[in-house]
Amino acid sequence: MDMVWVPNRDPRARIVLALSFSLVVVSLQVVPLLLLASAMALLVMLGSGLVWRQTLKRMLAMDGFILLMLVMLPFTIPGDTWWQVGSLHASWQGLWRAIEIALKANAVILMLLALVGSMESVTLGQALGKLKVPMALVHLLLFTVRYIDVLKEEYQRLRQAMKARAFEPANNWHTYRSVGYLFGMLLVRAIERSERVLEAMKCRGFTGQLPMLVQLRMGLLDWLFMVVMLLLMSSLLYLEIFHVLV
Amino acid sequence: MHIVDGALSTQVLVVGAAVSCLGLALGLRRMPLDKIPVTGMLAATFFVASLIHVPLGPSSLHLIMNGVAGLLLGWAAVPALFIGLLLQAVFFGYGGITVLGINTVNVALPAVAVFYLVRPFIIGARASQGLFWGAVGGGLAVALTTLMVAASLWVSGDEFIPTAKLVLISHIPVVIIEALLSGATVYLVCKVKPELFMGRG
């Protein structure tokens, strides 16, 4: 089999599997099973064709307060002493809880990036539409992904103009005001652009249906992929429920 | 502020998912066909906002601007901000899937609150009043978001209470800076395109 096989699988199957995987993973409590789930996500990631270094970096990126929470957990959960300095007391239970949360969060994100993040955003929209997500939401998604890059470039142009006028960000009102104006200008330009787009769409007789360019079809390999993945997930749940590993 | 999968209790996740579905339904109902381009464009703008950093002390923070989103979009802010969170999870690995509901609620509900509480004061206001009420709306939205993130952690388990407290304290400067930025943003919009704050959103 080809090294990169995930992008060839049906996008609907990938979305459904990513969703079910996340539900299975958050309900696991045992660290060895979470390691198995992470290994499963890693395997799929290797077949996704994503640059693994970048993907792992994205997986590990978390908000500061989440990292802080993980670091604090050993101290906030009472239990058997892991180590102690003065009144500072870290528990084993807390450490395991922190490891558990970190593994869950990373396994879910890795599988999501591998299965869904490896998709064209337009394909994602179309597949969501086929999965009975309301069409208005799908169109909103398609519009948003279409214009993120356009608006990012617009932002960079405005930023360039500020730089040319010797703008240096610092901790002062001047900075906050300037960035606030910058964002306001971005909003105004975005709204004016959307007016032009709407007029162009009306000209072309937009009726609320964007034609779907790709026909999706579940082939034999897609069903096979679904079945194998669902079997693996059910075995994780089985092991969890019947405490096979503990 | 993205909470990750695996930390929150099931009850919080279920309530978050249910409330966000309700909010999405209401938001989509108030978004007729010809509002989709402007809502999508604004959703993209708020996505770009999360990439803009401003300095804060020795560190920096990225814009949230859910207050301004609420002022401009009303209930449509729920689908707009939801799409942003979905794309961030799927393509950038921020947040997670099972927490998508509660994360949407925490960011979008304050936006809707600002729409009802603050927007009436901005309609037809002078730019200087826009500056003041924009700041109130921006600060209020982030303050509410912070409170709701802390509450989501708090009710998920006693072990998260210290983190919840820390979230509250550490976000005081964020609230102030978001207030300043939102004030400036609304001031500019009042000057350049005042018709955005006329009539219904």
Interface residues (C-beta under 8 A of the other chain):
Chain A: A18 L19 S22 L23 V25 V26 T55 R58 M59 A61 M62 D63 F65 I66 L68 M69 M72 L73 F75 T76 I77 G94 R97 E100 I101 A102 L103 K104 A105 V108 I109 L112 L113 V116 G117 S121 L124 P134 A136 L137 H139 L140 L141 L142 F143 T144 V145 R146 Y147 I148 V150 L151 K152 Y155 P169 A170 N171 W173 T175 Y176 R177 S178 V179 G180 Y181 L182 F183 G184 M185 L186 L187 V188 A190 I191 E192 R193 S194 E195 V197 L198 M201 K202 F206 G208
Chain B: M1 H2 I3 V4 D5 G6 A7 L13 L24 L28 M31 L33 D34 I36 P37 V38 T39 G40 M41 L42 A43 A44 T45 F47 V48 A49 L51 I52 V54 P55 L56 G57 L63 M65 V68 L72 P79 A80 I83 G84 L86 L87 A89 V90 F91 F92 G93 Y94 G96 I97 T98 L153 D158 E159 F160 I161 P162 T163 L166 V167 S170 I177 L180 L181 S182 G183 A184 T185 V186 Y187 L188 V189 V192 K193 L196
